[in-house]
Amino acid sequence: MNDAREAMLNRLRDAAPSQARQTVPLPPFARAADGDATLIDRFAAALERIGVTWEVTDTAVSARLYLVTSLQANAITRVLTWDAAQLPAPGLLDTMNVLGIETISPDLRAAPPRMRPQDPDSRGDLLRSVATIEVGIVAAEAGFADTGALAVRGGKQRPLLAAYIPRRVVVLLPASNIFPALSHWLANEAADTGEVVTFLTGPSQSLDLELISAAGIHGPRQVHVVIIGGI
């Protein structure tokens, strides 16, 4: 048996060099000094490298107008989102509700006891009820100009489900929260609040056994960042 096993391992070792492995290149990092490019320019370029679309608005008011117009143009009637106070666009949820766009905040932390982890059936019902919602709207605490990554802090009234269940996710980011790199943000970050910080780095990407890339298998298929100036 040991001889047979050793023979099999030898065949695998011999075959490995002859099979060219496919590799998926990582997006290049932006250099710390890119001529006269501003942080927003560098951040936007990094977003494009990782497959994220973006829009720059002058103020929170123009961001609100842009969002509701886009939702209406795409016939969106339901969105997963955060509590209004957690979004850097005052009046956004009220405006959507007035226009007939339902806003849902699937916060399991605030769910009654029967929907908490000890009752998986109730949790499953809640998740299934929001699984078909196409668009999520959340806010990023920081964006990084070298990689295009976004730091999103979950917590009370900020359900991370809104960032990962919908096929399309819109991330609101104040322009003042763009940093050259993660290290700059960490140097300025306040004391740990005990809340979860997750990092969005573009649309969900998965590779099968043949290294064929597929988007949106384990998360959003599209990520769109709205950079809000003036805040």
C-alpha positions in Angstrom: 0.0 0.0 0.0 2.8 2.4 0.9 4.5 1.7 -2.5 1.3 2.4 -4.4 0.8 5.6 -2.5 4.4 6.7 -3.1 4.0 5.9 -6.8 0.9 8.1 -7.0 2.6 11.0 -5.3 5.6 10.7 -7.7 3.2 10.8 -10.7 1.6 13.9 -9.3 4.9 15.6 -8.7 6.1 14.7 -12.2 2.9 16.0 -13.8 2.8 19.3 -11.9 5.5 21.2 -13.8 4.0 20.4 -17.2 0.6 21.9 -16.3 0.8 25.6 -16.6 -1.1 27.2 -13.8 -3.4 30.1 -14.5 -3.0 33.1 -12.3 -5.3 36.0 -11.6 -3.3 39.2 -11.4 -4.0 41.5 -8.5 -4.7 45.2 -9.3 -1.6 47.3 -9.1 -1.2 49.6 -6.1 -1.2 53.4 -6.7 2.1 55.0 -5.8 2.2 57.4 -2.9 3.0 60.2 -5.3 1.2 60.2 -8.6 2.1 63.6 -9.9 -0.5 66.2 -9.2 -3.3 63.8 -8.9 -5.6 64.5 -6.0 -6.7 61.9 -3.5 -10.1 61.7 -5.2 -8.4 61.2 -8.6 -6.2 58.4 -7.2 -9.1 56.8 -5.3 -11.3 56.9 -8.4 -8.6 55.3 -10.5 -8.1 52.6 -7.9 -11.9 51.9 -7.9 -11.8 51.4 -11.6 -9.0 48.9 -11.3 -11.0 46.7 -9.0 -14.2 47.0 -11.1 -16.1 49.6 -9.0 -18.1 52.4 -10.6 -18.2 55.8 -9.0 -19.8 59.3 -9.0 -18.6 62.5 -7.4 -21.3 64.9 -6.1 -20.7 68.5 -4.8 -22.9 68.3 -1.7 -25.0 65.9 0.3 -28.1 67.4 -1.4 -26.8 66.7 -4.9 -25.9 63.2 -3.7 -29.5 62.7 -2.6 -30.9 63.9 -5.9 -28.5 61.7 -7.8 -29.5 58.6 -5.9 -33.3 59.0 -6.0 -33.1 59.9 -9.7 -31.1 56.8 -10.4 -33.3 54.5 -8.4 -36.4 55.8 -10.2 -34.7 55.4 -13.6 -34.0 51.8 -12.8 -37.6 51.1 -11.5 -36.2 50.2 -8.0 -39.1 50.1 -5.4 -37.3 48.5 -2.4 -33.8 49.0 -1.0 -31.9 47.6 2.0 -30.3 50.4 3.9 -29.1 51.8 7.2 -30.9 54.0 9.6 -31.2 57.5 8.2 -29.0 59.0 10.9 -26.2 56.7 9.8 -26.1 57.9 6.2 -24.1 61.1 5.2 -27.1 62.3 3.1 -29.7 63.9 5.3 -33.3 63.4 4.1 -32.4 60.6 1.7 -34.7 57.9 3.2 -37.6 60.4 3.6 -37.3 61.4 0.0 -37.3 57.8 -1.2 -40.3 57.0 0.9 -42.2 60.0 -0.4 -41.4 58.7 -4.0 -42.7 55.2 -3.2 -39.4 53.5 -2.7 -39.6 51.3 0.4 -36.5 51.4 2.7 -35.8 48.3 4.8 -33.2 48.0 7.6 -32.7 44.2 8.3 -31.0 44.6 11.6 -30.8 41.3 13.4 -29.5 42.9 16.5 -32.8 44.7 17.0 -34.9 41.7 16.2 -37.1 40.2 18.9 -35.6 37.2 20.8 -37.4 34.7 18.6 -35.4 35.9 15.6 -32.0 35.7 17.3 -29.4 33.0 16.6 -31.1 30.5 19.0 -34.1 30.5 16.5 -32.6 29.7 13.1 -36.0 29.2 11.5 -37.1 32.8 12.3 -33.8 34.2 11.2 -34.1 32.2 7.9 -37.5 33.7 7.3 -36.2 37.2 7.8 -33.2 36.6 5.5 -35.5 35.1 2.8 -37.8 38.1 3.0 -35.0 40.4 1.9 -33.1 38.1 -0.4 -34.8 39.4 -3.5 -34.1 43.1 -2.9 -31.8 44.2 -5.6 -30.1 47.4 -4.1 -28.4 48.1 -0.8 -27.3 51.6 0.4 -24.7 51.9 3.1 -21.9 54.3 4.1 -18.2 53.9 4.3 -16.1 55.2 7.1 -13.0 55.5 5.0 -11.8 54.9 1.4 -8.2 54.2 0.5 -6.6 55.8 -2.6 -3.9 53.1 -3.1 -6.3 50.1 -3.3 -9.8 51.5 -3.7 -10.9 49.5 -0.6 -13.7 50.8 1.6 -13.9 50.5 5.4 -17.5 49.8 6.5 -18.3 49.7 10.2 -21.3 47.6 11.1 -23.2 48.0 14.3 -26.5 49.2 15.8 -28.6 50.7 13.0 -25.9 49.8 10.5 -26.7 46.2 9.4 -23.9 44.7 7.2 -26.6 42.6 5.5 -27.4 45.7 3.4 -23.8 45.6 2.0 -23.7 41.9 1.1 -27.2 40.5 0.3 -28.2 42.8 -2.7 -26.8 42.3 -6.1 -26.0 46.0 -6.4 -24.6 48.0 -3.5 -24.3 51.8 -3.3 -21.7 53.1 -0.9 -21.8 56.7 0.3 -18.4 58.2 1.2 -17.6 61.8 2.3 -14.7 63.1 0.3 -13.0 64.1 3.5 -12.9 60.4 4.5 -10.5 59.4 1.7 -7.1 58.5 2.9 -3.9 57.7 1.0 -3.7 54.2 2.5 -5.0 52.1 5.3 -2.1 53.0 7.5 -3.1 56.7 7.4 -6.6 55.8 8.5 -5.4 53.6 11.3 -3.2 56.4 12.6 -6.2 58.7 12.8 -8.7 56.1 13.9 -10.5 56.6 17.3 -10.4 54.1 20.0 -11.8 50.7 19.3 -15.6 50.7 19.8 -15.9 46.9 19.7 -17.9 47.1 16.4 -17.1 45.1 13.3 -15.3 46.8 10.5 -15.4 45.0 7.1 -13.6 46.0 3.9 -15.3 46.1 0.5 -12.8 45.6 -2.3 -15.1 45.6 -5.3 -17.7 43.2 -6.6 -17.7 39.6 -5.2 -15.2 37.5 -7.2 -15.0 33.7 -7.1 -12.8 31.2 -8.9 -13.9 27.6 -9.7 -11.6 24.6 -9.9 -10.5 25.7 -13.4 -9.8 29.3 -12.1 -12.6 30.7 -14.1 -13.7 34.0 -12.5 -17.4 34.6 -11.7 -18.8 37.8 -10.1 -21.6 38.0 -7.6 -21.5 34.4 -6.3 -20.9 35.2 -2.6 -21.8 38.9 -2.5 -22.7 41.9 -4.7 -22.3 41.8 -8.4 -21.9 45.6 -8.7 -20.5 48.1 -6.3 -21.0 51.8 -6.9 -19.4 54.6 -4.8 -20.9 58.0 -4.4 -18.2 60.4 -3.2 -19.8 63.4 -1.5 -17.9 66.7 -1.5 -18.3 69.4 1.1 -18.4 67.0 4.1 
